[in-house]
């Protein structure tokens, strides 16, 4: 699971009661813990028929480039040791588009879209795909999105990745016009998804809403509440993951 900063990583870690350990890799430092559920809601360790999932938490850095580099390093290291990951999760707090994603709510991406990769023209913004290059959207597995949303009560929709955080009403409106299903904005999801896609690993993005997308008003930010929502969400993540794996 890749977050931008240690505060987000630690919020996710609090959801997993098992003690963890630090694992140092070239280009990345992981916090490794375990999680899992048995048939009656017991922990996986209490049921010999189930194996606890290994969870690696990575504070990858801010922005899509740093997130892609650190996630790619962790994925490559795991593959080279013969223990490749079967899922990558981009997690953290982010901005919410009103009224669909109010402060303190949780959003699970059914589309991870980069919003500012392309070119400005006299007729407006052109995404990089219209220039004949690359991709602008990665789609998490539908069954996983559904399982996590049902387990956590999250809203589902597009989560935008930007390199420059939105700070005006005009830009927020422009983004909503180009991406009418957008619920949230972050800075790392697409970078994490690019790294996962390069190695054929499924990806998911989860955002707890700390502020509205639009004019910057630090007095309105609810970072503590969003971090608490992130912890609560990942406390329900293991059963959802088990449900997805059993499909």
N, C-alpha and C positions, 0 to 999 in steps of 0.2 A: 504494500500500500504506500503510495507516494503522496506526500504533502509538500507544501512549499516551505514551511518554517517549523522549527522544533515545537512551538506551542500547539500547532495543529497535530503533529505527530504524537505528542504527549496526550492530547485529548483523546485520540483514537486508542492509544495504549491503555488508558484507564478503563476501557471497556473490556479488556482481557485480563482476568485475574491471575493467570499463571505468571510466575516470575520470568523475566526475559534476560537476554544477554546481548552484549554488543558484538557485532561482527564487522570487522574492517575489511573492505575490499579496495582494490585500486579504483579511485574515483568515487567511492561511496562508502558511507558508514551506515550499517543497518542495525535496528533494534529487533531482535528475533524473539517471538513468543509463540504460543499455541492457542488454538481454540477449536471447539467442536461440540457436537451434541449427540446424545444417545436417543433411543426411541421414545423415551418419556420425558425428554427435556433435561436429562442428566448430562453431565459433561462427558465428553468422549473418553476421557481418562477413566471414568467410572464404568465404562461398558467395553469389555474386551472385543466386542464385535465391530467397534468403530475405531478409527484412527484419528487422533487429533490433527487438525490442519495446522501446518506451520505457517505463521504469519510474520512476514518481514516488513518492518515499518521504516520508511526512508524519508528524511527531510531533504528533498531533492534540490531545493532552491527556488527562487522567485523567477517567474517568467517561463515561457514555453521552451526556449533554447536550453536553459539550465536544467529544466525538468526532463527534457528529452535526453540530454547527455547523461545525467545521473541515473535515470531509469534504464537507459540502454546499457550502462556499465553493470548495473545489478543483474539485468537479464542475461547479459553475456557471461558474467561470472557464474551464474547458476547453471547455464547451459554447459559450460566447459567442465563443471564438476559433476555432470550427469544428474543434476537435480533441477531440471527446468521448472519454471513457474507454470501453473495452469490458469492463472488469472492475475491481471494487474488492475488495481483500483487507484484512481486519482481522487483524493479526499481533501476537504478543507472547508474554510468559510468563504463566502463570496457575496456579491451584490445580487439583490433580487429585483426583478421587474414587477412593479405594482400593476394591477392588484393581485397578480397570479402567485407571487412568492413573497409573502409578508415577512417581516423580521421574526427570526426564531424558527421559521419553517425549514423543512428539508426538501431538497430537490435531487432526484435521481435522473441522470441524463439518459434519454432514449436516442439522443443525437449529440455528439461532441463536435462542435463546429468552430473553426477559426474565423473570426469576424473581420480581421484587418490584414489578411494576407492576400495581396493583389495589387491593383493599381488605381489611382485616382485619375479620372478623365473629365473632360468638359461635360460629359453626360452623367457623371456620377461614378461611384465605386464599381470596379470590376473584380470579382474574385479570381484567384489565380487559375482556377479551372477554366474560366472563360478566356484566359490568355494561352491556354493549351498545355498547362503544367499541373502536375500533382493532384492533390485532393484537398477538400476543405471540410469534410465531415467523416467521422468514424461512428459507427453504430454498434453499441453494446448488444449482447445477446438479448432478444426480446424476453425470453423466459426468465433470465436473471434480473432484468429490470423489473419485471412484474413481481417476482418473488421478493426482492428487496423493498419495493414500494409497498407491497401488502404487509410485510413484516414491520416496517418502520412508520407507516402512514405518510410516506413522502409523496410529493407531487412529482409527476413525470413530464418531461419536455426537453427542449433544446437547452443545453448549457453552452454559452459562448466563451471562447478563449480570446483574450485581447492582450496585446503587449503594452498598451496604455490604458489604464483604468478610466472608465467613463466619468466625467466630472461636470457635465452640463446637461440640461434638459434637452437641448437640441440634439446632442449626440445620442442620448438615450432614445429619443423618438426616431432618429434615423436607423438605429439598430433594430428597433421593433418593427419598423417598416420593412427592412430587408429580411428580418427573421421573426415573423409573426408568432412563432411557437416558442420563442425564447422566454425562459423563466429566470435564468441566472447568468451571471458573468463571473469568470475567474481568469487566472493568468497562466495556468499550467496544464489544464486538461488535454488540450490538443497535442502538446508536446509529449505528454505521457502516452497518449494514444498512438502517436507516430512511432515511438520507440517500441510499443507493444506490437503494433501492426507489422513492423519490420521483421519481427521474429515469430509472427503467427500466433500471438497470444491474445486471447479475448481481453477486453478492457471495459471498465465501468467508471463512471464519475459520480461522486456524491458531494453535494454542497449544502452546508448549513448557512442560512442567510443572516448576515451580520449588519447589512446596510442596504438602503434602496439604491438602485442604479439611477444616477442623475447627479444633480448638484452636490458637491462635497459638503457635508454637514457633520463634522466629527461628533457633535453633541448628540446626534441621532444614531450613532453607531452602537450596536449591542454585541460587541465582540465576545464578552464573557458568556452571554446567553447562547450565542452561536456555537461556541466551543462546547458548552454543556450539551447542546442538542446533538453535536457530533458524537460525543461520548455515548449518549443514550441510543443513538442510531446504531452504532457499531456494537453495542451490547446485544442488539437483536440480529446482528449480521450473520452469525454462525448458523442458526437454523435456516435462514434464507439461502445461504450458500449450500447447505446440505440438501435442501429442497431442489435447488437448481442442478446439483450434481447427480441427483437421483433421476432426473428426467431422461 
